[in-house]
Amino acid sequence: MAFLEISHLKKGFGTGENHIEVLKDINLKVSQGEFCVLLGPSGSGKSTLLNIIGGIDQANSGDIHIHGERMADMNEKTLTLYRRKHLGYIFQMYNLIPNLTIRENIEVGAYLSEKPLDVDELLHTLGLYDHRKKLPNQLSGGQQQRTAIGRAIVKNPDILLCDEPTGALDYATSKEILKLIETVNQKYGNTIIMVTHNDAIQNMADRVVRLRDGHIRSNTLNAQKVPAEQLDW
């Protein structure tokens, strides 16, 4: 069995005439340590799929197994433990705690884990060590996103879920954040699943999954990945 295996997943919203099928029989396998990009236009179902993998939303039918654990068998308590044990989240909005320092914001993630990474080492990896005593509003948007990545990564999660993590950033800062995510994947071996509208990002991924109208239209592996710093759009 693959590290992440999705079988015949379906999800719809609304009832009767207003029912809309957002995900239609999704089947996907992702290996441990893989960097997987979900590409597609708005309304293709990619964020819904990410939210179901993350236990934020529930499918109408189908199965998801992560590390051999079946999500459908989990009650609310075990689902909460599953999220704490397996998952890290990076969103477009940073959602930092404004009255905590950068170090303290990252430590919030460490408290949720039985096997956290060393906070000081991670601060150095993130390029935030010199800013560790500052508050979020004293940092740039890119530095705040680095902090959000640190908070997710310090848990040492099996899977890092990224929902448009560069969507609110300028070109140069986006490249920095993508390089950081690439470094995290290589250094810590986390499986990464990233939702993006940006076609260029697919070139740095191991696996590229294109969705349209709730279907997986293609699922390909990159024979030759492009380093994040060489991406152009």
N, C-alpha and C positions, 0 to 999 in steps of 0.2 A: 504493500500500500504506500502511496506517495505521502509526503509529509503533510500536505494539504490536499484533500480530495473532495471535490464537489460533484454530486451526482444528481441529475434530473431536477435541478433547483428551479422552482417557479415562485413568482411573487406578483401579486396584483393588488390594486387599490380600488376602493369603491365597491358598490353593489349594483346589481341589476344592469340597467342601460348605461350606468355611469362607471361600470367596472372596466379597468384598464390593466392589461397584462404588461408589467414592466420587465419581468425576467421570464423567459420562455425556454424551459428545458436546458438549463446551463450545466455543462459538464466541463470540468477543469481539474488538472492535476499540477501541483507546483512542488518542486523538490526543495529539500532543506537547503538554506543558504542562497536560494535563487532570488534574483531581482526581477520581479514581474511587473510590467506596466500594463494598465488597463486603459485603452484608448477608445475614444468615441465621442460623437457630438452630444450636446445637451439632450437629455431624454433617452439616451441609449441604454440606461440601466446600470452604468458602472459604479456610481456612488451608492446606489441601492445594494448592489452586490457587495461592495466594501463594508457597508453597514451590517449586512447579514453575517459576513465573515467575522466582524467585530462583535457580534452579539448585541448590537444596538437595535437591530430590527430582526423580525422573524420571517422566515419563508413560509409560504402556504403549503408547499410540499417539497420533497427532495431531501437530500442528506448532505451534511458537511462533517467530515472527519478531520481533526487536527491532531497529529501525533497519535493516531489510533483512537482518540476520544470522539464520540458522536454527540454533536451539539443537541440533537433532538431529544436525547436522553437526560438532559440537564434541567434541573429545576432552577428557580431564581437564585438560590444560594450557591449551587454548584456552578451556575453560569457566571456569577460574580467572581468566584474563585478562579474560574477558567480565564476570565478577562485579566485578572490580576497576575495569573501565572504565565500566560502565553502571549499577551498582546501589549503592544505599545501603540499609541495613537499620535499622529501629527496632522493637524488641520491647517486650513488656510489662515484662520484666525489663531493667534498665539495662546489666548486664554491663560495668561500668566496671572499670578496673584500679586496685585499691585503693591501691597505693603510688605512683601517678602523680598529679600535680596535675590540676586541671580543664583547664588549658591543654594539658598533656602528653597527657591522654586524647584531646583533640580533635586534637592533632598526629599521633596514631597514624593517624587516617584520612587526614590530609594526605600522609603518607609513601607511601600507596598510590596516589596520583593523579599523573597527568602535568599536570593543570590545576587544582590546589587553589585554593580560595578563600583570601582573606586572613584569617588566624586572628584578628587583633585586631578587624577589622571584624565578623567573625562573632560573636566574644565580645560585642561591643556589641549586635548584633542579638538575641542570645540573652538579653541582660540578665545576663551572667555575667562581664563584664570585671572588676568589683570582687572577684569570687570566684576569679579565675583561678589564684591561688597556693595555694588550699585543696585538701585531699584530699576524695575523694567522701564519706567518712563525716562530714565537717563541713558537708554540705549537706542540705537537705530533699529529700524524694522528687521533688518537682517540679523542683528545680534539678538533681538527678541525671538526670532524664529530659531536661531541656534539654541537658545535657552529651552524653547519648547521641545526641540529635538533631544536635548540633553535630558529633560524630564522624562521623555518616553524611553530613551535608550538606557538610562541608569538602572531601570528595572531588569535589564538583560533579557528582554522578551524574546520568545521564539520567533514571533512575527511582528514586523513594524508596518502598520497601516498608515499610508500617507494620502490624504485627500487634498489634491491641488496645493501642495506645500509651498509652491513658488507663485501662486496665483496673485498675491497681493504685493509682489516684489518687482523691482526694476530688473533690467536685463543682467547687469553686472552682479547684483546681489543674488539673483536666481541661480546664476552659474556657481557662485560660492556655496549656496545651500545644496545644490545638486552634487558638487564635489564633496561636501561634507557627508551627505547621505551615502555616496559611493564609498568614502573612507570607512564609514560605520559598517557597511555591508562587508567590506574586505577585512576589517580589523576584528570585528566581533562575530561575524558569520550569521547575523540575523537574516531571516527571510524577509524580503521587502515586497509589499504590494502597493503600487502607487497608481492612483487615478490622476489623469492629466488630459487636458485638451491639446497640449503642446506636442506636435508630431516629432519634433527634434529629440525629445527625451527618450523616445523608443530606442534610439541608437546606442544608449548606454546600458540598456537592460539586457538580461539573459533571455527573457521570454516576453513577447509582445502579444497581447490579446486584444483584438479589435471587436468592439461591440456596436451593434446598430439595431434599433427597434427591439431590444430585449434578447437578441440572439448573438452568440459568438460567431462572427463572420470569418475570423482567421485566428490561428494560434500558432505562432512561429517562434523559433529560437534563432538568436543572432549568432551567426558563425564567427563574426568579428565585431566585438563591442568597441564603441568609440568612448574614450575617456571623457568625463563630464566637462573638463576644461577645454576640450576641442569641439564641443557642441556649438552650433550656430543656428540662429533663427531670426 
